[in-house]
Structures are given as C-alpha cells and as structure tokens.
C-alpha cells in the first residue's frame, strides 16, 4: 500500500510512503485509515527528519515517569 504525502517543495516530486507486510487485503484496508489519519494530523514523520535519539530525547522521555526519564537520559547519552 502506498500513502501519498504530497509534493516535495524543493523538487516538486511526490512523496510516497510504502507500507507492506499485510497478510490479507482486509488487513491492509483496515490499516489504511489510521495511516491516513497520521498523515493528515501531522503525526507521521518523514524518516529523514528525525533520528531515534532525537525522538527519545525530545518526545518520549519527557512523557515518562521521573525514574524512567532519568534512566532513559543516561541511555540516550550513550547512543
């Protein structure tokens, strides 16, 4: 399944994100709605824009309990 994410403003080329691995067509159709919602609400990220370290440090860790956050910061610093 391919989800169209508009056009790249610099190149004018279409941005497409491929999703695969569905066992049946029904599974793919069922997965389509949440994927489109992510695209439309801006929850879907461009993989080239954010590293795992950035996500962990800026989004995931601040939302965790204080003990998890302090242990997680030590881990992210090593990565």
C-alpha positions in Angstrom: 0.0 0.0 0.0 1.3 3.5 -0.8 0.3 6.6 1.1 0.8 9.9 -0.8 2.3 12.6 1.4 2.1 15.5 -1.1 4.9 17.0 -3.0 8.5 18.0 -2.0 8.5 21.8 -2.3 12.1 21.8 -3.4 12.0 19.2 -6.2 8.2 19.0 -7.0 8.4 15.2 -6.8 5.6 13.3 -5.0 6.4 12.0 -1.5 5.2 8.4 -1.1 5.4 6.1 1.9 5.2 2.4 1.2 3.6 0.1 3.8 3.7 -3.7 3.3 3.5 -7.0 5.2 -0.2 -7.3 5.4 -1.5 -10.9 5.4 -4.7 -10.1 3.6 -6.3 -7.3 1.6 -8.7 -6.8 4.5 -5.7 -6.2 6.9 -4.3 -3.6 4.5 -7.7 -1.8 4.2 -8.0 -1.8 8.0 -4.6 -0.3 8.4 -5.2 2.4 5.8 -7.5 4.6 8.0 -5.0 5.1 10.9 -2.2 5.7 8.4 -4.2 8.4 6.6 -5.1 10.0 9.9 -1.4 10.1 10.9 -0.6 11.8 7.6 -3.5 14.3 7.9 -2.8 15.2 11.6 1.0 15.5 11.1 1.7 12.6 13.4 3.5 10.7 10.6 7.2 11.8 10.4 9.5 11.9 7.5 12.2 9.3 8.4 14.9 11.6 7.1 13.9 14.4 9.6 14.2 12.8 13.0 16.6 10.3 14.4 15.7 7.8 17.1 17.9 9.7 19.6 16.1 12.9 18.9 12.7 11.2 19.3 13.7 9.6 22.6 15.2 12.7 24.0 12.6 15.3 22.8 9.3 13.4 22.8 9.4 10.0 24.6 11.5 10.8 27.7 9.6 13.9 28.7 6.3 11.9 28.7 7.7 9.2 31.1 7.7 8.9 34.9 10.7 10.6 36.5 12.5 7.4 37.3 12.2 6.1 33.8 13.2 9.5 32.4 16.5 9.7 34.4 17.4 6.1 33.5 16.5 6.8 29.8 18.6 10.0 29.7 21.6 8.0 30.7 20.9 5.5 27.9 20.3 8.2 25.2 23.5 10.0 26.1 25.4 6.8 25.3 23.7 6.4 22.0 
